[in-house]
Amino acid sequence: MKLPLSWLREYVDITISPEELAEQLTFAGLEVEQMDYIGVARPARRGGHASWQLDSDARPGLAWDRDKLFVGQVLEVKPHPNADRLTLAMVDIARGEPIQVVTGAPNLKVGDRGQKVAFALEGSRLFDGHEPGWKVMTLKKSKIRGIESGCMVCSEKELGLSEDHEGIILLPDDAPVGKPLADYLGDIVLDIKINPNMARCASIIGSAREVAALTEKHCARCRPE
């Protein structure tokens, strides 16, 4: 079962680290098989690793810079004067004037407007969408077919959400423009194995009750109606 910490915190106050929580849950019978760090740096490995800490196939956690990665809104998409497969997007991030960016995203077309996107400023550390695996790059200003561009509208691959690099990620319509992406999408997701004797935990509320009992915290909203 996938258990996002952001959901869990809606029910119970968690004052220990996610890694400590994973260890306590595992020892209590809720085996944490993996932890997925979304926009959050993965902690350094240490002695006495749990199985989820040793998963060599897991992509590394990459912390999204709160000063460089934001929720943006597309104001206008124009054709690139020197390339048929590229476009120029004007994006508002609620920080001064809108910013023009060159993009080749197939799901952003000339005439589009209003889409909410993940927007990275120059200097952002992202995963390279054109390289296999999870290679980290730093976004730098360059000229793309004669047009200068130092920012980027991001795909899921560049953010480390999945291996999808076919287009940019489009956020829900109610995503708040200008909000740091780490505050909007950042999370840690625990992948928990639910054994038959722990079936009571096969829901967010059930897991929250277990966490509250383990950490001796009050579980808000956990009482049955």
C-alpha positions as CSV (number, residue, x, y, z in Angstrom):
1,M,0.0,0.0,0.0
2,K,1.2,3.5,-0.9
3,L,1.2,5.8,2.2
4,P,2.1,9.4,1.5
5,L,3.3,11.2,4.6
6,S,1.3,14.3,3.6
7,W,-2.0,12.3,3.9
8,L,-0.8,10.7,7.1
9,R,-0.1,14.0,8.7
10,E,-3.7,15.1,8.2
11,Y,-4.6,12.5,10.8
12,V,-1.7,12.3,13.2
13,D,1.1,14.6,14.4
14,I,4.4,13.1,13.3
15,T,7.4,14.4,15.2
16,I,10.0,11.8,14.3
17,S,11.9,11.6,11.0
18,P,10.3,9.6,8.1
19,E,13.2,7.1,8.4
20,E,12.5,6.5,12.1
21,L,8.8,6.2,11.4
22,A,9.6,3.5,8.7
23,E,11.7,1.6,11.2
24,Q,9.0,1.7,13.9
25,L,6.3,0.6,11.5
26,T,8.5,-2.3,10.2
27,F,9.3,-3.5,13.7
28,A,5.5,-3.3,14.5
29,G,4.6,-5.6,11.6
30,L,3.9,-3.0,8.9
31,E,6.9,-3.8,6.7
32,V,8.1,-0.7,4.8
33,E,9.5,-2.1,1.5
34,Q,10.5,1.2,-0.1
35,M,10.4,4.9,0.5
36,D,9.9,7.2,-2.5
37,Y,11.4,10.7,-2.0
38,I,9.5,13.2,-4.2
39,G,11.2,16.6,-4.3
40,V,13.0,15.6,-1.1
41,A,16.7,14.6,-0.7
42,R,17.2,11.0,0.2
43,P,19.3,10.7,3.4
44,A,22.8,9.3,3.4
45,R,22.9,5.6,4.0
46,R,24.2,4.4,7.3
47,G,24.9,1.2,9.2
48,G,22.1,-1.2,9.9
49,H,20.2,-0.4,6.7
50,A,16.6,-1.5,6.4
51,S,15.6,-3.2,3.1
52,W,14.1,0.0,1.7
53,Q,17.4,1.8,2.3
54,L,19.3,-0.7,0.2
55,D,17.1,-0.6,-2.9
56,S,19.7,0.1,-5.6
57,D,17.1,0.4,-8.3
58,A,15.3,3.3,-6.6
59,R,15.9,6.7,-8.2
60,P,17.8,9.1,-6.0
61,G,15.8,11.7,-4.1
62,L,16.5,15.2,-5.5
63,A,15.5,18.1,-3.4
64,W,13.6,20.7,-5.3
65,D,15.0,24.2,-4.6
66,R,12.2,26.3,-3.1
67,D,13.7,29.4,-4.7
68,K,14.0,28.0,-8.2
69,L,11.1,25.6,-8.8
70,F,7.5,27.0,-8.8
71,V,4.0,26.4,-10.0
72,G,3.6,28.5,-13.1
73,Q,0.8,29.4,-15.5
74,V,1.1,29.5,-19.3
75,L,-0.1,32.9,-20.5
76,E,0.6,32.4,-24.2
77,V,2.3,30.0,-26.6
78,K,3.8,31.4,-29.8
79,P,5.7,29.6,-32.7
80,H,9.4,29.6,-32.6
81,P,10.7,31.7,-35.5
82,N,13.5,29.2,-36.4
83,A,12.1,25.8,-35.6
84,D,8.8,24.1,-36.5
85,R,9.0,21.7,-33.5
86,L,9.7,24.3,-30.9
87,T,7.5,26.9,-29.3
88,L,7.9,30.0,-27.1
89,A,5.8,29.9,-23.9
90,M,5.2,33.0,-21.7
91,V,4.9,31.7,-18.1
92,D,3.8,33.6,-15.0
93,I,5.2,32.5,-11.7
94,A,3.9,35.5,-9.7
95,R,7.3,36.9,-9.3
96,G,7.7,40.0,-11.5
97,E,7.3,39.9,-15.3
98,P,6.3,36.7,-17.1
99,I,9.2,34.7,-18.4
100,Q,9.7,33.4,-21.9
101,V,10.9,29.9,-22.3
102,V,11.7,27.7,-25.4
103,T,10.1,24.3,-25.3
104,G,9.6,21.3,-27.5
105,A,6.9,19.7,-25.4
106,P,4.3,18.1,-27.7
107,N,1.5,18.7,-25.3
108,L,2.0,22.5,-25.3
109,K,0.9,24.0,-28.6
110,V,0.7,27.4,-30.3
111,G,-2.4,29.2,-29.0
112,D,-2.5,27.4,-25.7
113,R,-3.0,29.4,-22.5
114,G,-4.0,28.8,-18.9
115,Q,-2.2,25.5,-18.2
116,K,-0.5,25.1,-14.9
117,V,3.0,23.8,-15.2
118,A,6.1,23.0,-13.1
119,F,8.5,25.8,-13.9
120,A,12.3,25.7,-13.2
121,L,14.5,28.8,-13.1
122,E,18.1,29.0,-14.2
123,G,20.3,27.1,-11.7
124,S,17.7,24.5,-10.9
125,R,19.0,21.0,-10.3
126,L,16.9,18.5,-12.3
127,F,17.2,15.0,-13.8
128,D,18.4,15.1,-17.5
129,G,15.4,14.0,-19.5
130,H,17.6,13.1,-22.5
131,E,19.9,10.8,-20.6
132,P,19.2,7.2,-19.6
133,G,18.8,6.6,-15.9
134,W,18.8,9.4,-13.3
135,K,21.6,11.8,-14.2
136,V,21.4,15.2,-12.4
137,M,22.0,18.4,-14.4
138,T,22.0,22.1,-13.5
139,L,19.8,24.2,-15.7
140,K,21.9,26.8,-17.6
141,K,21.0,29.7,-19.9
142,S,21.6,28.9,-23.6
143,K,20.4,29.8,-27.1
144,I,18.1,27.3,-28.7
145,R,17.8,27.9,-32.4
146,G,18.7,31.5,-31.9
147,I,16.4,32.3,-29.0
148,E,17.9,32.7,-25.5
149,S,16.3,30.6,-22.8
150,G,17.4,29.9,-19.3
151,C,14.3,28.4,-17.8
152,M,12.3,25.2,-18.4
153,V,8.8,23.8,-18.2
154,C,9.4,20.4,-16.7
155,S,8.5,16.8,-17.5
156,E,7.9,14.1,-15.0
157,K,11.3,12.6,-15.8
158,E,13.1,16.0,-15.1
159,L,11.4,16.2,-11.7
160,G,12.0,12.5,-10.8
161,L,8.4,11.6,-10.7
162,S,8.6,8.9,-13.4
163,E,10.6,8.0,-16.5
164,D,8.0,9.9,-18.7
165,H,9.7,12.5,-20.9
166,E,7.2,12.6,-23.8
167,G,5.7,15.9,-22.6
168,I,5.6,18.4,-19.7
169,I,3.6,17.7,-16.5
170,L,0.3,19.6,-16.5
171,L,-0.8,20.4,-12.9
172,P,-4.5,20.7,-11.8
173,D,-6.3,23.9,-12.6
174,D,-6.4,24.9,-8.9
175,A,-2.6,24.7,-8.5
176,P,-1.6,28.0,-6.8
177,V,0.6,30.1,-9.2
178,G,3.9,31.0,-7.6
179,K,3.9,28.4,-4.9
180,P,7.2,26.5,-4.5
181,L,6.8,23.1,-6.2
182,A,8.3,21.4,-3.1
183,D,5.4,22.8,-1.0
184,Y,2.8,21.8,-3.6
185,L,4.0,18.3,-4.8
186,G,6.9,17.4,-2.5
187,D,6.3,14.3,-0.4
188,I,7.7,11.1,0.9
189,V,5.7,8.0,0.1
190,L,6.0,4.8,2.1
191,D,5.4,1.5,0.2
192,I,4.0,-0.8,3.0
193,K,3.4,-4.5,2.9
194,I,0.1,-5.3,4.6
195,N,0.2,-8.8,6.1
196,P,-3.1,-10.6,6.9
197,N,-2.7,-10.0,10.6
198,M,-2.4,-6.3,10.0
199,A,-5.5,-5.9,7.7
200,R,-6.7,-3.2,10.1
201,C,-4.1,-0.9,8.6
202,A,-5.2,-1.3,5.0
203,S,-6.3,2.4,4.8
204,I,-5.0,5.8,5.6
205,I,-7.1,6.0,8.8
206,G,-6.1,2.5,9.9
207,S,-2.4,3.3,9.3
208,A,-2.8,6.6,11.1
209,R,-4.2,4.8,14.2
210,E,-1.3,2.5,14.2
211,V,1.2,5.4,13.9
212,A,-0.6,7.2,16.7
213,A,-0.3,4.2,19.0
214,L,3.3,3.6,18.2
215,T,4.3,7.3,18.7
216,E,1.9,8.0,21.5
217,K,0.2,10.8,19.6
218,H,-3.4,11.9,19.2
219,C,-5.0,10.7,16.0
220,A,-7.4,13.5,14.9
221,R,-10.3,12.4,12.7
222,C,-9.7,8.8,13.5
223,R,-12.7,8.2,15.6
224,P,-15.6,6.4,13.9
225,E,-18.8,8.4,13.3
